[in-house]
Amino acid sequence: MIEKIYDQLKTPKSAEEIHLRLNEIGVKWNLSQVKLFLEMDKNITQNNGLWFVGGGDLKTKVINALDELFKDRPKIPIKIILRELGSDITVSKNELLKIVEGSSKYYSPNGVVICRK
């Protein structure tokens, strides 16, 4: 059954669209069950309200991880970010700074900390 769900998530879709498609192929879950599954499965990513399988590119993974780390903090030292990113994300300090430099949410004023814009 999970393969059927992953097949539907090869392209980004809203939770409502996923719910409709799953019902069409015989997975009779209600919308709450679909949303719970989407939120709990670590192979499924959400971006701008759309869900898809696969973490996307490294930039997306890093920005999503930074969003989680920066919930209520204005700035975090890079050494702490590198330690807290998670085991599924491996980046160097320079790679992290490049991703942050291209971001619309974060910046690094000195190469030591990352700040929220």
Residue frames relative to the residue before (quaternion, step in Angstrom):
aa qw qx qy qz dx dy dz
M 1.0000 0.0000 0.0000 0.0000 0.00 0.00 0.00
I 0.6281 0.5454 -0.3475 0.4328 3.60 0.97 -0.77
E 0.6063 0.5511 -0.3587 0.4472 3.59 1.06 -0.68
K 0.6220 0.5363 -0.3350 0.4618 3.60 1.05 -0.76
I 0.6616 0.4968 -0.3030 0.4730 3.56 0.98 -0.86
Y 0.6605 0.5028 -0.3091 0.4641 3.59 0.91 -0.90
D 0.6022 0.5545 -0.3602 0.4473 3.61 1.05 -0.68
Q 0.6703 0.4933 -0.2935 0.4703 3.58 1.02 -0.76
L 0.7180 0.4535 -0.2364 0.4721 3.57 1.18 -0.56
K 0.3606 0.7350 -0.5013 0.2800 3.60 1.17 0.35
T 0.7387 0.1986 -0.1562 0.6249 3.55 1.25 -0.46
P 0.5872 -0.6138 0.3918 0.3535 3.61 -0.99 0.75
K 0.0383 0.7853 -0.6135 0.0740 3.54 -1.01 0.96
S 0.5219 -0.5998 0.4965 0.3484 3.55 -1.24 0.45
A 0.6504 -0.5145 0.3795 0.4102 3.59 -1.22 0.38
E 0.6410 0.5308 -0.3254 0.4489 3.57 1.01 -0.77
E 0.6596 0.4945 -0.3072 0.4754 3.59 0.97 -0.84
I 0.6249 0.5233 -0.3376 0.4709 3.58 1.01 -0.78
H 0.6281 0.5444 -0.3257 0.4507 3.58 0.95 -0.89
L 0.6742 0.4915 -0.2944 0.4659 3.60 0.86 -0.94
R 0.6787 0.4956 -0.2942 0.4552 3.58 0.89 -0.92
L 0.6495 0.5139 -0.3234 0.4577 3.58 0.97 -0.79
N 0.6340 0.5178 -0.3298 0.4703 3.59 1.00 -0.76
E 0.6357 0.5404 -0.3232 0.4465 3.59 1.05 -0.77
I 0.7502 0.3776 -0.2202 0.4961 3.60 1.03 -0.72
G 0.6923 -0.5364 0.2667 0.4022 3.58 1.23 0.30
V 0.5534 0.5511 -0.4192 0.4630 3.60 1.23 0.12
K 0.1273 -0.8553 0.5020 0.0159 3.56 -0.07 1.34
W 0.2194 0.7573 -0.5732 0.2231 3.56 0.49 1.23
N 0.4282 -0.6478 0.5426 0.3205 3.54 -1.19 0.47
L 0.7167 -0.4675 0.2964 0.4241 3.59 -1.26 0.30
S 0.6318 0.5366 -0.3369 0.4465 3.62 1.00 -0.73
Q 0.6460 0.5069 -0.3174 0.4742 3.58 1.01 -0.77
V 0.6346 0.5204 -0.3283 0.4677 3.58 0.98 -0.81
K 0.6691 0.4995 -0.3019 0.4601 3.59 0.86 -0.93
L 0.6358 0.5236 -0.3285 0.4621 3.59 0.97 -0.81
F 0.6506 0.5080 -0.3140 0.4691 3.57 0.92 -0.89
L 0.6599 0.5182 -0.3118 0.4458 3.59 0.88 -0.92
E 0.6939 0.4831 -0.2722 0.4594 3.57 0.97 -0.85
M 0.7211 0.4707 -0.2484 0.4435 3.59 1.05 -0.74
D 0.6572 0.5186 -0.3211 0.4427 3.61 1.06 -0.65
K 0.3741 -0.7679 0.4833 0.1919 3.57 -0.57 1.19
N 0.6147 0.5443 -0.3522 0.4493 3.61 1.22 -0.25
I 0.6650 0.4775 -0.2880 0.4968 3.58 1.27 -0.23
T 0.1637 -0.7985 0.5780 0.0389 3.53 -0.90 1.04
Q 0.2033 -0.7517 0.6121 0.1379 3.55 -1.17 0.63
N 0.0869 0.7681 -0.6310 0.0655 3.54 -1.03 0.85
N 0.8463 -0.0452 -0.0223 0.5303 3.57 -0.72 1.12
G 0.7284 -0.4537 0.2372 0.4553 3.58 0.95 0.88
L 0.6463 0.4815 -0.3232 0.4959 3.58 1.27 0.08
W 0.2664 -0.7722 0.5652 0.1155 3.54 -1.01 0.92
F 0.0978 0.7844 -0.6076 0.0775 3.57 -1.07 0.76
V 0.4816 -0.6544 0.4991 0.3012 3.52 -1.24 0.50
G 0.6955 0.3827 -0.3361 0.5067 3.53 -1.04 0.79
G 0.4729 -0.7228 0.4340 0.2560 3.53 -0.89 0.88
G 0.5053 -0.6234 0.4498 0.3921 3.55 1.21 -0.03
D 0.7225 -0.4102 0.3054 0.4653 3.52 -1.18 -0.38
L 0.7166 -0.4500 0.3190 0.4269 3.54 -1.30 0.22
K 0.6207 0.5578 -0.3454 0.4292 3.59 0.97 -0.83
T 0.6629 0.5038 -0.3045 0.4626 3.57 0.90 -0.91
K 0.6474 0.5187 -0.3205 0.4574 3.57 0.93 -0.87
V 0.6773 0.4955 -0.2967 0.4558 3.58 0.89 -0.94
I 0.6652 0.4964 -0.3123 0.4621 3.60 0.88 -0.90
N 0.6420 0.5106 -0.3258 0.4700 3.60 0.97 -0.79
A 0.6489 0.5041 -0.3124 0.4767 3.59 1.01 -0.80
L 0.6396 0.5133 -0.3265 0.4699 3.59 1.00 -0.78
D 0.6030 0.5553 -0.3562 0.4485 3.59 1.02 -0.76
E 0.6657 0.4929 -0.2981 0.4744 3.59 0.98 -0.83
L 0.6869 0.4932 -0.2876 0.4496 3.59 0.91 -0.89
F 0.7460 0.4342 -0.2124 0.4581 3.59 1.01 -0.82
K 0.1734 0.8424 -0.5043 0.0776 3.62 1.22 0.23
D 0.8279 -0.0228 0.0412 0.5589 3.61 0.67 -0.98
R 0.5716 0.5816 -0.3817 0.4351 3.57 1.18 0.51
P 0.4119 -0.7313 0.4854 0.2447 3.60 -0.93 0.82
K 0.8049 -0.0118 0.0209 0.5929 3.60 1.12 -0.62
I 0.0978 -0.7781 0.6198 0.0294 3.54 -1.23 0.66
P 0.4884 -0.6485 0.4883 0.3201 3.61 -0.94 0.78
I 0.5751 -0.6221 0.4102 0.3377 3.57 -1.00 0.84
K 0.6306 0.5426 -0.3556 0.4259 3.62 0.93 -0.76
I 0.6461 0.4916 -0.3205 0.4880 3.61 1.07 -0.65
I 0.6264 0.5322 -0.3375 0.4587 3.59 0.99 -0.81
L 0.6638 0.5066 -0.3132 0.4524 3.60 0.84 -0.92
R 0.6628 0.4989 -0.2984 0.4719 3.57 1.06 -0.72
E 0.7579 0.4189 -0.1928 0.4613 3.59 1.03 -0.85
L 0.4417 0.7358 -0.4435 0.2585 3.63 1.19 -0.22
G 0.5302 -0.6180 0.4290 0.3910 3.58 0.98 -0.67
S 0.6102 -0.6073 0.3846 0.3332 3.52 -1.18 0.61
D 0.6649 0.5136 -0.3169 0.4400 3.61 1.14 -0.45
I 0.7029 0.3861 -0.2550 0.5402 3.61 1.28 -0.09
T 0.0107 0.7902 -0.6110 0.0467 3.54 -0.66 1.14
V 0.1792 0.7658 -0.5943 0.1679 3.56 -0.51 1.22
S 0.4362 -0.6535 0.5453 0.2920 3.52 -1.24 0.49
K 0.6848 -0.4544 0.3577 0.4435 3.55 -1.28 0.17
N 0.6671 0.5079 -0.3040 0.4523 3.59 0.94 -0.88
E 0.6363 0.5134 -0.3279 0.4734 3.60 1.01 -0.79
L 0.6392 0.5280 -0.3153 0.4617 3.56 0.98 -0.88
L 0.6685 0.4984 -0.3029 0.4614 3.59 0.91 -0.89
K 0.6264 0.5304 -0.3341 0.4634 3.62 1.05 -0.72
I 0.6529 0.5052 -0.3069 0.4735 3.57 0.97 -0.89
V 0.6647 0.4987 -0.2991 0.4690 3.58 0.93 -0.91
E 0.6225 0.5585 -0.3301 0.4377 3.58 1.02 -0.81
G 0.7284 0.4129 -0.2294 0.4963 3.59 1.05 -0.74
S 0.5466 0.6436 -0.3764 0.3814 3.56 1.30 -0.04
S 0.3874 -0.7005 0.5439 0.2519 3.55 -1.20 0.53
K 0.6761 0.5113 -0.2809 0.4502 3.60 1.28 -0.18
Y 0.8135 0.2239 -0.0652 0.5328 3.58 1.06 -0.75
Y 0.0146 -0.7740 0.6320 0.0364 3.55 -1.30 0.36
S 0.2620 -0.7312 0.6019 0.1856 3.54 -1.29 0.31
P 0.3010 -0.7950 0.4990 0.1685 3.59 -0.46 1.16
N 0.8389 0.1670 -0.0346 0.5168 3.56 1.11 -0.63
G 0.5486 -0.6296 0.3955 0.3823 3.62 1.23 0.04
V 0.6576 0.4886 -0.3035 0.4866 3.58 1.29 0.08
V 0.7791 0.1489 -0.0782 0.6040 3.57 1.11 -0.70
I 0.2590 -0.7026 0.6313 0.2019 3.51 -1.35 0.36
C 0.1455 -0.7964 0.5858 0.0377 3.53 -0.94 0.97
R 0.4758 -0.6230 0.5388 0.3085 3.50 -1.28 0.51
K 0.4404 -0.6854 0.5084 0.2788 3.61 -1.00 0.81
